[in-house]
Amino acid sequence: MSIGSYAGSQSSPIRRLTEHRTRWRVLVQTWPEQNGFQGRFVFEPDGSHPEGETREGPPLLSGTSREEVLRSAYDVPESRLRALLHSLG
């Protein structure tokens, strides 16, 4: 996994999407901040696609714990995840 790093970051897979004949793993990368945790969505192609195709979103999630950030990530509708994937390239 070649996800850009933040100090103390962890990545957790939350679902898969198929878009334009590519199957994507959707991960949430979380890291500690001064007043809690931040998180962002990361999209990685499943299978034998080049690693350069990983798409990393901006920090969109926050919470008091990693678990809270992950819970809010699970609540994001698939349509919004698809829109974010398209906006990243």
N, C-alpha and C positions, 0 to 999 in steps of 0.2 A: 504494500500500500504506500503510495507516495503522496500522502496528504500533507499539505503545508502544516507546520507545527506551531503551536502556542505552548508556552511553558506549562507543564502538567496536563496537557491535553489527553483526552481519551476519545476513541471513536466507537460507536455502537451502530450496527446495522438495524434498520427499522422496517424496511420493506423493499420490494422490487417493482420496477416499472418497465413496460415494454413500449418503446417509442421509436418510430422509423426503423423497424427491424433490428433494433438494438435493445438488449435487455440490460437494465441499469440496476445496480445495487444502490439503495439510498441509505446513507449513513448520517449520523449526527455526531459531529465533533464538539466536545464540550471542554471547557477549561475554566479554572478558577480566576475570579476577578476580585477586586477589593471588597465588594459588597455582595458576593454570591458567585454565580456561574453564568457564563455566556455559552452560546452554541450556534452552530451553523450547519446547513445541509451540505453534504458532499455526495456527488453522483459519480459512481465508478462503473464502467462497462463490465458486464459479466463475461467471462470467457476469454478468448485469446485476442482481444483488442489491444492496441498499444496503450501503455500506461499514460502517455501524454494526453489521452482523452478525458482524464479525470477532471470534473468540473466542481469547483469549490465556490459556494455562495458566501455572501457577506454575513456577519453576525446578525442574526434575526431573532434569536431566542435568548431569554434570560430567566433566571430563577434563583432561589435561595440554595438549591442543591442540584447536583447532576440529575437526580431522579426527577425533580420538578421540570428541568429543561427537557428531559426525554419524554415525560408525560405530555408536555405541550407540543412536542414534535409529533407524537402519535396522533394528536388532535387535528393536525393540519390536513385538510382535504387533499385527495389525490390530484384534483384539478389544479390546486395551487402549486403542488410540487411539480406538475408537468409544466406549468407556466414558468416557474423558476428555472427548471432545466432548460427550457427554450431560451430564456433570457441570458443564460450563461454561455450560449454558443451553439 
